[in-house]
Amino acid sequence: MNHQLRVYNDIFEMLPSEENPSPLVRINRLNPAPEFALYAKLEWMNPFGSVKDRAAWAMLRDLEERGELGNGRGLVEPTSGNTGISLAALARARGYHLRAVVPNKVPLEKKILLKIAGAELDVVSDELCPAPGLGDGSINLAKTHAKASSHRYVMPNQYENEKNVEAHLRTTGPEIWRQTEGRITHLFVSLGTCGTATGTARFLRGQNPRLKVIAVQPTEGHDVPGLRNLSQLDVSRLFDRSLIDDLLEIDYKLAYTRALELCQTEGLLAGPSSGLILEGARRILERDRAGLGVMIFSDNVFKYTANMVKHIPALAAGTQA
Ligand SMILES: Cc1ncc(COP(=O)(O)O)c(C=O)c1O
C-alpha cells in the first residue's frame, strides 16, 4: 500500500482513514461570506461512492472478527442504497452474500447499482414503507429474515450499531481535524442513521468544545434518499441531540436546486443531500460571518438523475432526438 503513489494490493486498502482522507474542497462562488472558509468533504471519492463506506467497513469487520460470517452465512440489511452498495461490494470481495431490503421508493438507479454490486434485492411495498428513506417496514423485514434464517443471515443494523458511530470517531473526525489543522469552527451534516453526525461531532467536540454542529433535515413528505426528517428519527438509536447546536428544517425541494447549483457553479457533482447541507450552511454563514466550516457531502448526483429530472423538468429538455 502506498498512499502517495496510490498503489494498492486490494480495494480494502483504499478505504478512508487519517492517512488516506477523503478530499476537502473549498466552496468559492456559492459562498455568501468571503471571511468564512467553507469546505466540502467529498465522500463520493471513497471506493464505493459514498460516506457509507466507513460504516459498512466498520460493521463488516466487527462481524468478521466476532466469527459471525462465513460457512454460508452472509448479511441482511435494510438500506436506502448507499450502505447496501458499500456493504454488497465489500461483502462480495470478502466472499459473503448480502440481502438488501429496500423501500420501493428508492431510486431505480440505486436498486440497479445494488444488484450490480452483487446484492440480492428485497423490495418493500409503499404501504409497508411509505418513506423514501429507510422505513420501519424495511427494518422490520430485515429483522425477520435475520431471526427466521439465522444460519443464512446476520444483520449489522446500521440504526443501532455503535460501529457506525465508531467509524466516524476513528476516521471522519480525525481526518477533518488534521485537514483543517484544528481550525474548524463549524461542522455541517445531514441525518440518516445519524452515525456520521454523532461520530464526527463527538470526536471534533472532544478536540474543541466550542465547535458548532449544524444538522439539516428535509421538510416532512420529502423524497431525499438516505435522509430523515425529525419525525422519522426515532428509528435511529444513534441520534444524539446534545451534540447539535442548530437543527435546520429546510424545504426538501431546495436539496435538488442547490445540488444543481453545486454541479454547475462549483464543478462539484454533488447529490441532493449535499445540496440540502449547502443551503443550511449558507443560512448559518449569513449569521456567523467568519470561521472555517466543513460540510460532509455524502454522495454524488449520479444515482439521482431521475429525481433531479422530477424536480427540475427542464433537465429533460433536448434529450430526445
Ligand atoms: C445520500 C446520503 N446522505 C446522508 C446520509 C446520512 O448519513 P448517516 O446515515 O450517517 O446519518 C445518508 C445515509 O444513508 C445518505 O445515503
The ligand as an ORCA input file, in Angstrom:
! r2SCAN-3c Opt
* xyz 0 1
  C     -27.031     10.330      0.492
  C     -26.924     10.264      1.975
  N     -26.706     11.388      2.663
  C     -26.632     11.372      4.002
  C     -26.785     10.215      4.739
  C     -26.763     10.284      6.247
  O     -25.707      9.576      6.846
  P     -25.923      8.880      8.241
  O     -26.687      7.618      7.995
  O     -24.538      8.594      8.756
  O     -26.686      9.798      9.135
  C     -27.031      9.027      4.061
  C     -27.255      7.785      4.793
  O     -27.625      6.771      4.279
  C     -27.088      9.044      2.649
  O     -27.321      7.919      1.938
*
